[in-house]
Amino acid sequence: MPPPSSDPNSLQGNLLIAMPGLDDPNFDHSVIYICQHDEGSAMGLVLNHPIEGLNFGRMMDELGIESVDTDRTRQKIFNGGPVQNDRGFVLHSLDYRLDDITLSLTGGDINEAMGLGLTATRDILVDLSNGKGPRDALIALGYAGWTAGQLEAEIRQNTWLIAPADKAIIFARDPARMWEMAISSLGISPEHLSGQSGSA
């Protein structure tokens, strides 16, 4: 994955909030954290689409990793997007780092303060299962990706709203409420949004 962008126009470190009229089951009422965005591409993780029937305990069983952190066993695993959905990504607080592996997502002052990292190796899963991982962690399979100019075009078509990242939203315990929380963080009442938007 490319390093964080220094482009002042980059949306990296922000949340994308799907407009109600977005007619794509992959992104219906989705909230996406933009991990990387530059002139050539964009990559993000859908934060609020849990995978039915899959939790951390079951995933560890399937990977053959013994889990001793029983508090984390029931943690949801999310469908991060339609690209490479057999690959795992962990978005997490930066009280945990793996040298040369964890990507620090510091695209702006707010993210520097938030301290978010992205790690995509088995090692972090082992540490999470042993209670040695980051304090806050969201595990996703797959990601959302855009080619050059695609995300910008979708925003012009009124497909997405943009909101500052907020740990309280990213690591919300109830993903079913995350979309409303993200909309409300902009001072907008969800019921006032038009269902008309462009297609993704």
ABEGO torsion letter per residue (X at the ends): XBBBBABAABABGBBBBBBAABBBAAABGBBBBBABBBAABBBBBBAABBBBGBBAAAAAAAAGBBBABAAAAABBBBBAEABGAABBBBBBBAABBBBGABBBBBABAAAAAAGBBBBBBAAAAAAAAAGABBABBBBBBEBBBBBBGAAAAAAAAGABBBBBBBAAAAABABAAAAAAAAAAAAGBBAAABBABBBBX
